[in-house]
Amino acid sequence: MTEAVTEAARIIREGGTILYPTDTIWGIGCDATDPLAVEKIYRIKRRSDRKSMLVLMDETARLHHYLYRVPKGIEELIRGTDKPTTIIYPGSRNFAENLPSEDGSIGIRMTTDPFCLALIRITGKPIVSTSANISGELPPKTFRDITDEILQGVDHVVPWRQEEATPAAPSTILQMDEEGRITVIRP
C-alpha cells in the first residue's frame, strides 16, 4: 500500500486527479484546495460545477480550518455513527472556490479507510471524493464497474484493492443547518 499512497500523493501534489478506493465506493479525487484539479473532475464526470462534491478528511481537528463554525458535539456525532457518514456543513472556507455549493455548504466525511487516511496525512490536504461515474449514471459498486471513460479520464488509477468483489455502498448523508439541527438526506 505504501507505494500506491506515495504515487497517488505525488499526482495530487502536481494538481492531478486519481481514481481510488475509499471507505465506501470507488471515487475520483484531487486536492480539495486546488481549483484547477477540481475543475478537471467536473469535466471528467461531465458534471455541472454548480453541484458540490464531498471531501474526505482524516480527523475532526481539521474542520476548524475548513469551516467558519464547527458545531458543538460534532466529534461525538461522528464517533457515534456505525457506517461511513457524510455531513453537509454550512459555511465552508479554504477550499477551492469551485468546490462548495453556491450557498457555501460542503459535504465532509471523516474516513476510516487506511489508504485514504495515509493519502490525506501525506498530502496534508482534504481530498475530493466523488463517485467514479459520469454524472447521472449509477455509481460503481466495484472497480470492475468503472467505465473506460472514467479510467482514461483521470491522471492516475490507484492499483490498491481493485480485485475486491464485494459491492460497496455509498455513505449516509446528513445535512446540518446553522443552528446545528440535522436532516437525514440519505440513510
N, C-alpha and C positions, 0 to 999 in steps of 0.2 A: 504494500500500500504506500510506503514512503516515496517510492519513485513516482507513482501516479499523482500523489499530492504535490510533490515538487514540480513536476511538469505542468500540472493544472495551475499552480500558483504563478509560474513563470508566464503562462499565457494571459492570466488575469492581470498581472502587473503590466504587461505590454498592451493592455487595452483590448484583449481578445475575448472571445466567447467560448464557453465549454459546454459540452453535453455530459452530465454527471449524475450518478446515483445519489439520492437523498434518503431521508428517513421516511419518505412517502414514495412518490413516483419519480421516474427519471425527469430531470429538469435541465433547462438551458440556463446558464448563469454567466455572470460577469461581476466586476467591481460595481457595487451599488452606488458609488460616488462618481462614476465616470460616465458623463452624458453621451459620449460617442459610442461607448460599449453598449449602453442601454439602448441607444438608437439602433445598433446592429441587431439586437434581439427583437425589437419591434419589426424590423424588416424581415428577419428570418421567419418569424411567426405570421407575417402578414397581418399584424395586429395594429389597431388604432393606438396611437400614443396617448389617447385620452383614457385608456384603460390601464390602470396601475398594475404593477407586478409585485409579488411579495418578495420579501427579503429574509434570508437566514442569518441568525446571529448565534454566537456561542454562549453568551451569558447576559443576564439581565442588567448588569452594570453598564453595558454598552448603551442601553436605552437612554441614559441621561445625555449622551452626546447627540442622539438622533431624534429625540422628542422634546418639544418645548416643556411638556409637563408629563412626568412619569406618574401614573396613577398609584395611589397607595394600595398596598396589598397585592400588587401585580406578581411579585415573586411567589406568594402563596397560591395564587390562582394558577400560575404556570406549573408549579410543582404538583398541584392537585389534579392535573389532567392525566388521564391514563392512555391517551393516544396523541399523536402529533397535532398540535393546535396552533393555528394562525390567528393572531389577534390584530384587527384593524384599529389602529390608533389615530386620533385626531392630532393635528399639529406637528407634522414631521419637519425635520431640519437636517442640514448637512448631507442630504442625499443628492444624487444627480437631479437637476431641476426637472428633467423629463420623466422621472420615475414615480413620484407620488401622484395620487388622484388630483384633479383640479381643485378640490376642496382642501388639499394639503394632507389628507389622510394617507396612511400606508399600512399594509399588512406585514407583520413581522412574526416569524416563528423561531423559537429557541430550539435549535436542532440538537438531537442526541446521537446522530449518526457519526461514527468515528472518522470517516473520510471528510465529511463536511466540517466537523469540529477542527480537524487538523488544517484544512484549507483556510478557514476563517482565521485561525490563530497565526498561520504562516504569513498570510497576506495582510493581516491586521485590519481587514475591511469586511463589512457585511457583504454577502453575496446574493445577487438576484437569483431567485428560483421560480421559474415559470415552467409550466408543463411543456414537455418536449413534443409539441404538436402544432400544426397550423391552426391559427385562431378559428374557432367554430367546429373543429374536428374533435373526436374523442381523445382524451389523454391516453398515452400508452400505459398498459398495465405491467409490461416487462420490456426489457431492452429490445427484444425481437419485434415488438410492435411499433418501433420508431421508424418513420418513413425515411426513404433515401434523401428526400428534400431537406429534412432536418439534419440528418447525418452529414450531408455535404455542405449545409449552410453554416455550421459552426466552425470555429477555428481549430477546435481540438475535441476529440471524443475520449473520455476517460476510460481506460481499459479495466477498471475495477468493477466487479460484480455484474458483468454483462451476461454471465451464464445463469443467473438466478431465474427460476421459472415460476416462483410463487407470485401471483398477481398482487400488485401493490394498490393501495387505496389513497386517495387524496386526504389532506388534513381536514380536521374540523375547523370551521371559520367562525370566529366571534367578532362582533363589532362593539367597540367601546365608544361612548359619547363623551363630551366634555365633562360631564358630572360623574363619570366612571360607571354609568349603567351599561349593562351588557345585553346585546341582542344576538341570538344564535342565527347565523346566516346559513351555515351548512353543518348539520350534526355529525 
